[in-house]
Amino acid sequence: MSAYDTVDWRRRVFALYSDVRATAEPAAAHDLWRRGRDELFASHPATPLREPDRASFRGLPVPAYDPAWRFEVEVRDAAPERVELDTGTDGAVPFERLGVVDLPGVGSLDVWRLASYGGGLFVPVKDASAGRPGGTYGGGRYLVDTVKGADLGSAGGTLVLDLNFAYNPSCAYDPDWACPLAQPGNTVPAEIPVGERTYP
């Protein structure tokens, strides 16, 4: 994979999320997102799939859309906090906590700002099924990562957090990738049955 492949991957992800935000019906937007990600994973040179896994790829494990897991929430103030997450390849990546959101029946999640080049919002989530057979990726999944285009929308201090769109970081597919993972403030006691599951 070249640097140009990575640039093209980012462009396509940004375009996919733009189309998702422009699709009024959430289930239709989710289907568009799922099909777009399957196409990228199957055919793009910058796919995070390891070479041996590419020939057998038949799609990402994503359950059907469930509207009960979509939230538009206010970002509440929270005590400032700064963490530096070691990603190996990129060194220590700094994040600053902007606030907290409450998801009814799920728990609270910290909202982070990437405090380095590119900026942006970052909201990971790790649920009770993380690391269990048939569950979700052990390090957690991403809901918002605006520096990479993953953004369902925000306005006036609110965020759209739709757990149906939770997706695995690249390191879930290939250990050569290094990814910031969910911190304690982004770990919830509930099982979240929607969004991308652990890849076989």
N, C-alpha and C positions, 0 to 999 in steps of 0.2 A: 504494500500500500504506500502510495506517495502522499506528500503534503497536499497535492492537488486533489487526490481522492478524498482526503479528509475535508477539504474546503467544500467539495461538491456534496458530500454527505451532510454537512452542516446546512448548506443552502437548501437541500431537499427537506431536511427536518423542519427548518424554519417555514418553508412553503407548506408543508403538511399541516403544521399547527395553525398557520394562517387560514387554510381551508377549513380546518376543524372549527375554529372560532367563527367563521362565516356561515357555518351550517347550523340553522336554528334548532333543529330537533336533536337532542343529545344522543339518542340511540343511533341515528343516522351518522352523526359526527363520530361516534365511537366506531362504527363499522368502517368508515373512511380511514380513521386512524389505524385500526387493526390491519386493514388491507395494505395501507401504505407502508407500515412497518414490516409486514411480511415480505413485501416486494423488495424493500431495501435490504433486509437480512438475506434474502435469497440470491440477489443478483448484484449488489453493489460491491465494488472492490474494497471499500472501507468497512464492510460488515464485521462486527465483533466476533462472529462465529469462527472457531478454529478451522483450519483447512480440512481436517478429517471429518468435521461435522457438516460441511456445506452440502455434500452430495445427498445426504439423507434428510436435509431440512424440508419439512412439510408445513411449516407455520409455527408461530409462537403460541404457547398455551394461554389463551385469554378467554375466560368465561363470557357468556352472553351479558349484555348490558342490563344493569339493575338500577333504576332511577333512585332507589332509596339511599344510594351511596354517593349522591351528588350534593355538594354543599356550596353555598355562597356565604362566606363568613367574614366578620370584621376582625381586623388585626388589632388585638389589644396591646397596650404598652406592657413591656416586661423589663426587668432589670437588665442593664447592658451586660453582655458577656462576649468574650472573644475566644475562639478556639483556633488552633492550627492543626489541620488534619494532614498527617503524613501520607502522601500518595505514592511514595517511592519515585516514580519516573518524573513527577512534577515537583518533587520536594514537598515542603510544608505549605499547604494552601490555607490562608487565613479567612475565617468567617466571623462576622459580627451579628449578634442576635438583634433583630429589629423589633420583634414582638412575638405574640403567641396567638394561636387560633384555637377555638374549641369546636370540636365536631361531636354533635350529640350522639350518644351511644357508642362512640369510638374512643375519645380521649382528646387531649390537647397536644398540639404540635408547635414547636418553635419555628419561627420564620427567620431565615438567615439571609444576610447580604454577603456576597463574595467580596471581600475587602482587598482585592488586587485587580490587576488589569482585566478589563471586561465587565467587572461589577456584576450586578444582577441579583435576582432572588433565588433562593434554594430552599426547597421544602422536601426532605426525605421522610419516609415513614417505615417503621419496622413493627409488624403486628405479631400477635401471639402464635401464629403458625410459622413464623420465620425459622428456617432450618429444619422443619419437620417434614417427613415424607408426604408428598402431595400438597405441601404448603407453599410458602413464598421463600424467596432467596434469603439466606441467613443474615446477610449484611443489611437487609432492608431494600426498599424500592424508592424511586423518585416520583414525586408528584409535580414539582415545579423545578425547573433548572433553566432560567431564562437566558443564561449565557450560551446555552446550546439549543435554544428555541422552544423548549418544553414549557408552554404557557397557555393556559386555558382562558385567561383574562382576569383583569382587575380594574377597579375603579373606586375612587373615593375612600381608600382604606379597606376595601373588601377584596377578597380573593375568591376565585372559583376553584374549589378543590373537589375534583370528581375522582373518587377512588377507583372507578372503572378504568381510568387512564394511568394508574400506577404502573410503572415499568421498571424492569431490571437494569441496573448499571452494567456497563460493558464487561466489568470484571466477573459478572455472573456467568459469562460465556467463555472467557479466556483469562486465565490467571496472569497473563502477561500485561493485562490492563490494570491500572491502579485507580481506584475510585474513592472519593469521600463517602463514608458510610453513615448511617443514622446514628446520632448521638442519643444519650438517655432522654433528652427532652423531645425526641422524635420517635420514641418507642411507646406504643400503646398496648393496653391489656387485652383489647378485643381482637378477635380473628376477623380479618377482612377477606371475604370470599371472592372478591372481584379484582380486576386488574390482572396483570401478567403473573403467571405462576412460575415456579422453578422449572427451568428448561431441563428436559430429560438428559 
